[in-house]
Amino acid sequence: MDTRATVLQEEYQQRFQGADRYRDAVWKILCDDFFSRHISKESALLDLGAGWGEFSRNVRAAKKYAMDLNPECGSRVAGHSTFLHQDCSSPWPLQDGSLDIVFTSNFLEHLPSKALIDKALQEAFRCLKVGGKIICLGPNIKYVPGAYWDYWDHYIPITDASMAEALSLAGFNVVQKLDRFLPYTMSGGKNPPLVSVRLYLKMKFVWRFLGKQFLVIAEKV
C-alpha cells in the first residue's frame, strides 16, 4: 500500500474511530437541513476528499462519486458511491462537463501545496457542467489561528477570502461566501446533542459566535 495512503488510514482511525455513528448522524442533518437546498436529487456529484463517506452517504443525488487517497474510503462508500482511489491533483477519470456538483469539506488544507489545490480546482472546473457548482467547506484560519496547527497534516492556511480568490482564479464565479458557518471540528470528542445541530443551522445569528469554518460556493459560467 502507498505510504501516504497508509498514513491517511491511520490518521482517520486515531481521530474518528468510535465516532462513526455520531458523525454520520450529523452529516445526515447537514445534508437534509442545509446542503439539499443547493443540490438537486437529479445531480451527478463528486465528494472530493470523501474520508469515510459521510456526506456522499447522506446526500441525495442521482449519481455519486467519492474520491480519496485513503483506501478505507472504498469500503465505506460501497453501495452508494463510485470510489475513485487517487490523488485529487492527478487527472480525474471523468468526462468534461459530466458533474453538476463538486463538494469538499475539511480537505483542501491537507494538500501539501497551493499548486496541488490549484490542480484539483482545475479538474473540478473541467468536469463540471456550465452552471455546475463547487461547494467548499473548511476551517477558517482567521478564527482558529493556533488550533489549526494541532493537526499534523494541516499544510495550507485558508480563509473564506483566499478560498474565494482561488476559485475565481480557476475560472469560477463565486455566488456565496460565508466567513463563519459551522463550528471547527468533530474530532475532539465533543458531541453535542443532535437536536442542537438542527437548531444551530436554523439560528444563523449564532454562527457569528460559534462558526469557525467558512463556506464558499462558486459556479462554472
Beta strands, then each sheet from edge to edge (+ up, - down):
strand 1: 44-48
strand 2: 63-68
strand 3: 82-85
strand 4: 99-105
strand 5: 128-139
strand 6: 172-178
strand 7: 213-220
sheet 1: 3+ 2+ 1+ 4+ 5+ 7- 6+
end
